[in-house]
């Protein structure tokens, strides 16, 4: 049936418990309103996710694309790195360095989306990646997990 939630309420789903022991990938921040509400709000959300799973097989993914006038991605990612240390991955930097070569693409040498780090060939719309961009995301996360010994 339908349930209406009209105030802050903890929502619990079956999937939360059936996959609690799996590796957790946390990619948060772009839609959290960091520039409006502050990074501590995003950190609190992430910390709650980490506390819920109760193990150390998690990855905190950094911000990748500008959203809603955000112009401090490098500063934000530095704060993520300081807080989450060896669990943090700067996906933006990885895509900047390896996104094209992961996909055997050449640089298209234009910047339609006004993002100096991520080539247009990897974007669907300037915020979301296309299939090439998401392939690099998957490869980056796989390599990170493999380095940690979480994959065979």
N, C-alpha and C positions, 0 to 999 in steps of 0.2 A: 504494500500500500504506500501511499504518499504521506510523508512526514514534513511538517513545516517547522523550521528552526528559526526562532525570532530573537535569539540572543546568543552570545558566545557559548558554544556547547562543544564538548569533546565528542567527535564523531569517531566511532570505532567500526572498522570494516573487517570482514573475515580475512581478507588478503593481508591486512596488517600483521596478523598473527601467524598465518600459514607460511609467510615468507620472511618472518622476523630474523631468521638466521642467515639469510642470503646476504651477499655483498650489497651495500647500499650506495647508490650514486646520488649525491645531492647537488642539484644544479639550481641554485636559488639566487635571487637578487634582482634580476632584470625587471620583473613585474612586482617587486616588493615595495617600490617607491623609496629606494634608498636615499635619493636626493631630497625627498620630502620628509620621511619618517626617521631617517638616520640608519646607519649600518648596524647599530646595536639591536634594532628590531629584527633585522635579518639574521644576525648572529643568534639571537634568542630562539628564533624558529629552527635554525639549524641545530643548535644545542639540544633542543627538545627532541628532534629526530634521532640524534646520536644517542641520547639518554634512553630513548624508547627501545632501540635495537639491542643495547647492552653488550655490544662487542666492538672490536676495532677494525672490522673489514668494511670501511667506508671511504669514499672519495668525496671531497668537496671541490666542485668544479667552479672555476672563476668565471667572472663576467666575460662575455665575448663580444657583444655588439652594443652600440649606442642605442638608447631608448629614451624617449620623452625628454630630449635635451640634455641627456647625461653626457658630461664631458670629462669625467674623472675616473675612467675605467682603470687606468694604471694605478692610481692611488687606491681605489677600492680593492683591486686585486692584491696590492701590497698588504693591505690590512687583513684580507682573507689569508694570505700566506703567513703573516705573523701569528694569527690566531690558530690556524689549523695545521701549520707546520708540514710534516711529511704526509699528511692526508690531503693536502691541497694540490691541485694541478691547475696551472695557468693555461687553460685550453686556448685562449686567445693567442698566446705566444706560440703554442704548438702549431696552430692553424696558420699563423703568419709564416712560420719557418717551413712547414712540411705539407701544408694543405694542397698546394699545386702538385708537388712531386708524388704525394700519396696517390694521386689520381692521374698521373702522367699527363698533366695539363701544362700549357705554357702561360706565361703572364699575358693577360689581355691588355695591359698598359692603360686602362682608363679607370676612373673612379666615380662611377654613377652614384654610389651609395655614400660617398663622403666618409669612407672609413679607410684611413691610411694603412692599416695593418692587414686587413683581410681582403684578398682579391675578389673582384666582382664575380669571377667564375665560380665562386663557392657560395654565393648568396642567392636566395630566391627573391628576397625583397629588401635587403639591407639590415634586417634583424634576424630573420630565420634563414637557415642554410638550405641549400638545395641538396640533391642526392650526393653530389661530390663533397660538399661541406660536411654532411652527416656521416659519410664514409670516413672522413678524417677524424670526426668526433669519436666514432666507434673504435677506430684504430688506436687513437690516443688513449682512450679508457682501457682498452685491452692491454696495451703495452704497459700502462701504469699498474694494472692489476697483476700482470705477469711478473713485473719487476718486484712486486710485493710478495710474490709466491702464492697468490690466491688462485691462480689457474695452473693447470698442468702444462 
